[in-house]
Amino acid sequence: MMKEDIWAAQYFAVRDEASRPWADTNDNLTAPADVPTYAIMSYNSGHNDASNKFYRDRKLEKASQLAGGNLAQPALWCTDSDCSLAFPVSKSTWTAKALIELGL
């Protein structure tokens, strides 16, 4: 999945979606049904247990929506204390290791 032709296809798909009105894109943006979609997310919101659970539940809900209800399991959660919304890229070694462990 990390080959340049995949990145190019993703770039043009996002560019096409971005050219549409925001509401239409936001409501209808989903992965194709035959494409496995994985969620790589930070585990905590950085506050307390209740807000962390709410944060995870909403993130899984949104990820499932974007995956068209076909979200592959398990979700990949980064539990390191320095995980932020940017962690899949800023912690690329962690992300690559997690994907390799899933066989991707």
N, CA, C and O of each residue as an XYZ file, in Angstrom:
416
protein
N       0.809     -1.206      0.000
C       0.000      0.000      0.000
C       0.852      1.269      0.000
O       0.321      2.361     -0.203
N       2.139      1.149      0.219
C       2.979      2.340      0.316
C       3.671      2.669     -1.006
O       4.597      3.479     -1.024
N       3.243      2.061     -2.106
C       3.884      2.328     -3.393
C       3.395      3.663     -3.951
O       2.292      4.115     -3.644
N       4.222      4.269     -4.760
C       3.904      5.601     -5.265
C       2.639      5.646     -6.122
O       1.956      6.670     -6.159
N       2.320      4.545     -6.813
C       1.090      4.581     -7.615
C      -0.149      4.640     -6.723
O      -1.153      5.244     -7.101
N      -0.088      4.023     -5.552
C      -1.209      4.109     -4.595
C      -1.321      5.528     -4.069
O      -2.420      6.074     -3.979
N      -0.180      6.136     -3.719
C      -0.211      7.521     -3.219
C      -0.764      8.452     -4.290
O      -1.537      9.358     -3.981
N      -0.378      8.241     -5.545
C      -0.868      9.093     -6.629
C      -2.378      8.929     -6.786
O      -3.096      9.916     -6.947
N      -2.860      7.696     -6.740
C      -4.303      7.458     -6.854
C      -5.051      8.119     -5.706
O      -6.105      8.720     -5.915
N      -4.514      8.013     -4.494
C      -5.148      8.646     -3.328
C      -5.163     10.160     -3.484
O      -6.166     10.808     -3.189
N      -4.067     10.714     -3.942
C      -3.977     12.165     -4.116
C      -5.062     12.663     -5.078
O      -5.761     13.632     -4.779
N      -5.200     12.005     -6.222
C      -6.179     12.463     -7.196
C      -7.612     12.209     -6.735
O      -8.512     12.979     -7.069
N      -7.834     11.136     -5.970
C      -9.172     10.891     -5.424
C      -9.541     11.976     -4.417
O     -10.664     12.480     -4.426
N      -8.598     12.333     -3.550
C      -8.854     13.397     -2.570
C      -9.033     14.734     -3.278
O      -9.901     15.526     -2.910
N      -8.216     14.982     -4.286
C      -8.344     16.237     -5.040
C      -9.712     16.342     -5.707
O     -10.321     17.411     -5.722
N     -10.191     15.225     -6.260
C     -11.519     15.197     -6.874
C     -12.600     15.468     -5.826
O     -13.516     16.256     -6.060
N     -12.485     14.808     -4.665
C     -13.467     15.033     -3.596
C     -13.422     16.472     -3.101
O     -14.458     17.067     -2.807
N     -12.220     17.024     -3.012
C     -12.068     18.393     -2.504
C     -12.672     19.430     -3.448
O     -12.983     20.543     -3.025
N     -12.839     19.078     -4.711
C     -13.405     20.037     -5.658
C     -14.929     20.134     -5.535
O     -15.544     21.029     -6.113
N     -15.526     19.223     -4.791
C     -16.978     19.237     -4.591
C     -17.336     20.125     -3.401
O     -16.481     20.414     -2.564
N     -18.588     20.556     -3.322
C     -19.003     21.338     -2.143
C     -18.754     20.542     -0.866
O     -18.879     19.317     -0.859
N     -18.405     21.231      0.202
C     -18.015     20.566      1.449
C     -19.099     19.634      1.981
O     -18.808     18.494      2.340
N     -20.346     20.103      2.037
C     -21.409     19.273      2.602
C     -21.539     17.961      1.837
O     -21.689     16.904      2.449
N     -21.484     18.014      0.505
C     -21.588     16.814     -0.309
C     -20.420     15.871     -0.024
O     -20.617     14.666      0.127
N     -19.222     16.408      0.050
C     -18.042     15.594      0.325
C     -18.139     14.978      1.711
O     -17.896     13.784      1.883
N     -18.490     15.780      2.687
C     -18.542     15.311      4.064
C     -19.573     14.207      4.249
O     -19.332     13.258      4.996
N     -20.707     14.314      3.587
C     -21.778     13.340      3.751
C     -21.561     12.068      2.959
O     -22.059     11.013      3.351
N     -20.837     12.133      1.862
C     -20.764     11.005      0.946
C     -19.379     10.391      0.776
O     -19.227      9.450     -0.003
N     -18.386     10.881      1.463
C     -17.033     10.370      1.307
C     -16.903      9.020      2.013
O     -16.919      8.953      3.242
N     -16.775      7.964      1.242
C     -16.565      6.631      1.807
C     -15.597      5.861      0.912
O     -15.470      6.128     -0.283
N     -14.933      4.914      1.525
C     -14.045      4.034      0.772
C     -14.893      3.057     -0.032
O     -15.999      2.719      0.389
N     -14.397      2.594     -1.183
C     -15.136      1.580     -1.942
C     -15.370      0.336     -1.087
O     -14.519     -0.028     -0.275
N     -16.505     -0.310     -1.263
C     -16.899     -1.450     -0.432
C     -15.908     -2.603     -0.484
O     -15.786     -3.342      0.492
N     -15.195     -2.779     -1.598
C     -14.287     -3.909     -1.733
C     -12.854     -3.600     -1.288
O     -11.954     -4.414     -1.492
N     -12.641     -2.438     -0.688
C     -11.306     -2.049     -0.240
C     -11.246     -2.134      1.282
O     -11.989     -1.423      1.959
N     -10.373     -2.992      1.844
C     -10.252     -3.039      3.299
C      -9.752     -1.684      3.820
O      -8.785     -1.133      3.293
N     -10.398     -1.163      4.831
C     -10.047      0.133      5.392
C      -9.659     -0.046      6.849
O     -10.417     -0.607      7.640
N      -8.475      0.434      7.197
C      -7.957      0.291      8.556
C      -7.926      1.643      9.240
O      -7.676      2.664      8.600
N      -8.180      1.650     10.535
C      -8.131      2.876     11.325
C      -6.855      2.875     12.151
O      -6.573      1.919     12.873
N      -6.083      3.958     12.042
C      -4.861      4.147     12.826
C      -5.060      5.436     13.600
O      -5.029      6.521     13.019
N      -5.266      5.328     14.907
C      -5.696      6.494     15.677
C      -4.980      6.589     17.012
O      -4.480      5.597     17.542
N      -4.943      7.809     17.548
C      -4.418      8.004     18.893
C      -5.491      7.558     19.885
O      -6.684      7.724     19.634
N      -5.060      6.994     21.006
C      -5.959      6.325     21.935
C      -6.678      7.268     22.889
O      -7.827      7.029     23.258
N      -6.007      8.324     23.282
C      -6.562      9.209     24.299
C      -6.717     10.628     23.797
O      -5.998     11.076     22.904
N      -7.676     11.328     24.394
C      -7.862     12.738     24.067
C      -6.959     13.616     24.929
O      -6.800     14.806     24.659
N      -6.377     13.030     25.956
C      -5.466     13.770     26.812
C      -6.121     14.390     28.023
O      -5.550     15.279     28.655
N      -7.328     13.924     28.358
C      -8.019     14.521     29.499
C      -8.281     13.474     30.574
O      -7.380     13.176     31.358
N      -9.466     12.914     30.638
C      -9.791     11.925     31.662
C     -10.400     10.686     31.005
O     -10.608     10.653     29.792
N     -10.680      9.672     31.818
C     -11.173      8.408     31.279
C     -12.466      8.573     30.490
O     -12.624      7.969     29.429
N     -13.393      9.383     30.998
C     -14.681      9.564     30.321
C     -14.497     10.247     28.969
O     -15.089      9.828     27.974
N     -13.678     11.299     28.931
C     -13.468     11.990     27.655
C     -12.668     11.121     26.698
O     -12.891     11.171     25.488
N     -11.737     10.324     27.219
C     -10.981      9.412     26.365
C     -11.902      8.387     25.710
O     -11.776      8.111     24.517
N     -12.831      7.821     26.490
C     -13.770      6.846     25.938
C     -14.660      7.504     24.887
O     -14.885      6.931     23.821
N     -15.163      8.690     25.175
C     -15.999      9.416     24.217
C     -15.216      9.666     22.925
O     -15.729      9.465     21.824
N     -13.970     10.107     23.081
C     -13.078     10.389     21.955
C     -12.888      9.150     21.078
O     -13.021      9.222     19.856
N     -12.575      8.008     21.712
C     -12.372      6.759     20.959
C     -13.654      6.310     20.274
O     -13.635      5.909     19.111
N     -14.770      6.378     20.998
C     -16.049      5.953     20.413
C     -16.403      6.790     19.188
O     -16.833      6.243     18.173
N     -16.227      8.111     19.268
C     -16.547      8.982     18.127
C     -15.591      8.745     16.971
O     -16.003      8.754     15.811
N     -14.306      8.531     17.281
C     -13.337      8.277     16.215
C     -13.662      6.975     15.494
O     -13.588      6.915     14.267
N     -14.021      5.933     16.239
C     -14.391      4.665     15.607
C     -15.660      4.820     14.783
O     -15.776      4.242     13.702
N     -16.611      5.597     15.289
C     -17.852      5.846     14.560
C     -17.567      6.542     13.229
O     -18.098      6.146     12.191
N     -16.733      7.573     13.262
C     -16.398      8.310     12.042
C     -15.585      7.442     11.083
O     -15.818      7.465      9.875
N     -14.637      6.680     11.618
C     -13.832      5.797     10.776
C     -14.717      4.754     10.095
O     -14.524      4.446      8.919
N     -15.683      4.213     10.830
C     -16.605      3.240     10.249
C     -17.453      3.874      9.157
O     -17.717      3.253      8.127
N     -17.877      5.109      9.385
C     -18.653      5.829      8.360
C     -17.818      6.024      7.102
O     -18.295      5.776      5.994
N     -16.575      6.466      7.266
C     -15.699      6.679      6.119
C     -15.381      5.377      5.393
O     -15.135      5.371      4.187
N     -15.389      4.264      6.146
C     -15.124      2.955      5.555
C     -16.389      2.342      4.968
O     -16.371      1.193      4.528
N     -17.471      3.084      4.957
C     -18.724      2.566      4.412
C     -19.278      1.412      5.222
O     -19.959      0.538      4.686
N     -18.982      1.409      6.531
C     -19.441      0.327      7.394
C     -18.585     -0.920      7.320
O     -18.904     -1.925      7.956
N     -17.494     -0.876      6.550
C     -16.626     -2.053      6.369
C     -15.255     -1.848      6.998
O     -14.242     -2.243      6.421
N     -15.217     -1.240      8.164
C     -13.941     -0.975      8.818
C     -13.284     -2.286      9.239
O     -13.857     -3.068      9.998
N     -12.075     -2.512      8.734
C     -11.331     -3.720      9.095
C     -10.937     -3.644     10.563
O     -10.646     -2.568     11.085
N     -10.932     -4.764     11.203
C     -10.537     -4.829     12.607
C      -9.243     -5.614     12.714
O      -8.995     -6.486     11.880
N      -8.424     -5.345     13.688
C      -8.672     -4.389     14.754
C      -8.293     -2.975     14.338
O      -7.521     -2.778     13.400
N      -8.843     -1.995     15.046
C      -8.366     -0.624     14.882
C      -6.983     -0.559     15.506
O      -6.721     -1.223     16.509
N      -6.103      0.231     14.924
C      -4.748      0.371     15.450
C      -4.709      1.621     16.332
O      -4.879      2.738     15.844
N      -4.486      1.426     17.616
C      -4.478      2.536     18.572
C      -3.056      2.782     19.044
O      -2.381      1.861     19.504
N      -2.605      4.011     18.932
C      -1.308      4.392     19.487
C      -1.540      4.843     20.920
O      -2.230      5.834     21.157
N      -0.970      4.126     21.867
C      -1.155      4.459     23.278
C       0.035      5.209     23.866
O       0.054      5.495     25.063
N       1.031      5.532     23.035
C       2.174      6.303     23.532
C       1.703      7.674     24.004
O       0.742      8.223     23.464
N       2.369      8.222     25.000
C       1.940      9.503     25.573
C       2.100     10.671     24.606
O       1.471     11.712     24.794
N       2.929     10.520     23.575
C       3.143     11.636     22.642
C       2.358     11.476     21.344
O       2.673     12.133     20.352
N       1.344     10.615     21.334
C       0.523     10.473     20.134
C      -0.445     11.645     20.026
O      -1.127     11.996     20.989
N      -0.494     12.236     18.856
C      -1.417     13.333     18.584
C      -2.118     13.009     17.273
O      -1.944     11.915     16.736
N      -2.901     13.935     16.756
C      -3.566     13.692     15.480
C      -2.565     13.500     14.347
O      -2.891     12.896     13.326
N      -1.350     14.011     14.522
C      -0.332     13.908     13.475
C       0.521     12.641     13.598
O       1.433     12.440     12.795
N       0.243     11.784     14.589
C       1.175     10.696     14.868
C       1.365      9.687     13.751
O       2.470      9.157     13.633
N       0.354      9.371     12.902
C       0.659      8.365     11.877
C       1.835      8.761     10.998
O       2.555      7.898     10.495
N       2.036     10.068     10.811
C       3.160     10.549     10.010
C       4.352     10.877     10.900
O       5.479     10.495     10.588
N       4.117     11.582     12.006
C       5.229     12.000     12.862
C       5.880     10.810     13.562
O       7.055     10.873     13.923
N       5.132      9.733     13.756
C       5.675      8.506     14.347
C       5.619      7.406     13.278
O       5.000      6.359     13.471
N       6.274      7.671     12.165
C       6.177      6.764     11.021
C       6.706      5.365     11.319
O       6.209      4.392     10.753
N       7.693      5.245     12.189
C       8.221      3.929     12.544
C       7.154      3.114     13.261
O       6.975      1.930     12.976
N       6.441      3.753     14.200
C       5.353      3.078     14.910
C       4.278      2.637     13.928
O       3.806      1.501     13.981
N       3.895      3.538     13.036
C       2.830      3.255     12.076
C       3.227      2.093     11.161
O       2.433      1.180     10.936
N       4.448      2.127     10.639
C       4.911      1.054      9.760
C       4.929     -0.284     10.492
O       4.522     -1.302      9.933
N       5.393     -0.287     11.722
C       5.448     -1.534     12.508
C       4.037     -2.077     12.720
O       3.815     -3.279     12.580
N       3.082     -1.210     13.055
C       1.705     -1.637     13.282
C       1.107     -2.247     12.017
O       0.423     -3.269     12.080
N       1.363     -1.622     10.872
C       0.851     -2.141      9.609
C       1.494     -3.479      9.248
O       0.823     -4.378      8.743
N       2.776     -3.605      9.504
C       3.483     -4.870      9.230
C       2.918     -5.986     10.095
O       2.754     -7.114      9.629
N       2.618     -5.671     11.370
C       2.059     -6.689     12.264
C       0.694     -7.164     11.790
O       0.299     -8.295     12.072
N      -0.037     -6.303     11.065
C      -1.319     -6.716     10.503
C      -1.146     -7.459      9.173
O      -2.118     -7.960      8.607
N       0.072     -7.525      8.688
C       0.346     -8.204      7.432
C       0.116     -7.328      6.211
O      -0.077     -7.836      5.107
N       0.136     -6.026      6.402
C      -0.081     -5.098      5.287
C       1.236     -4.624      4.716
O       1.250     -3.837      3.770
